Amino acid sequence: MIEKVMFFFWKSLNFDMIKKVIRMFTKEQIQQFNPLEMKIYEYIITHELEFPYMSIRELADGVSTSTASILRFCKKLGYDGFKELKYVFKNELREKTLLKKYDFAEIIHCIEKLDSPFYREKFSEATTMIGNADILLFIGIGDSGIMADYGARCFTNYGKLSVAIHDPYTNMTFSGEKCVVIVLSVSGETVETISMLHGCKESGCHIIGISATENNTLSRLSHLMIPYYINRHRINDRELTSQIPAMCIIEKLAGMTMEV
């Protein structure tokens, strides 16, 4: 009876709110589990540290079922066998552990540095460039594209005509003497961003780069570089580096421009 109650409880949950669920178990798969499969699943996620080192017999004993049932569970998930299930789970767990190491202390320290003489000089030079411009263009791809949208909105709210561009196929050939381009890129090496940047350079725009480091292509192409020096966080091809420092720099520049 308890198993049936738990089964319907799991089936009715809002899966977007279950932070502990490993991504290898999809919402659709979980909703198709029968009571025994749900019991196996629940045992695995509540013993996530031990499971990668369990034998199939140990898991079967823990769930009070047979090894054949465990193998059927693996097959239902699309794995050839128990070893493949453990291998994928272990990799998922490693990624999850890396995410847990994310430390806000580094971000706080990064923001505190923005009040140093080094950055005050950078901000002063950037404010002069922006103040003399008729229009600002913000360029970014992916998460940096979101920051580009935010930057354009922030400066527009302060009364400065601003536009965000994150379509790499946009024609960047125009008369740019009175245009300042603010380029956002964590790596400073994003191919699409650099391609757009070349068009801006050819048009005579003044370029301000904002990146996690200054040792990159963006820095070499910019008239002014504002690096925020933060460690990059990546898992496979996914960029997980915080955009908070870039956002703070944008807000600082917008506020200082308004004061001029």
Secondary structure, DSSP 8 states (H G I E B T S, - for coil): -HHHHHHHHHHHS-GGG-TTS-TTS-HHHHHT--HHHHHHHHHHHHTTTTGGG--HHHHHHHHTS-HHHHHHHHHHTT-SSHHHHHHHHHHHHHHHHHHHT--HHHHHHHHHHTTSHHHHHHHHHHHHHHHT-SEEEEE--THHHHHHHHHHHHHHHTT--EEEE--TTS---S--TTEEEEEE-SSS--HHHHHHHHHHHHTT-EEEEEES-SSSHHHHH-SEEEE------EETTEE----HHHHHHHHHHHHHHHH-
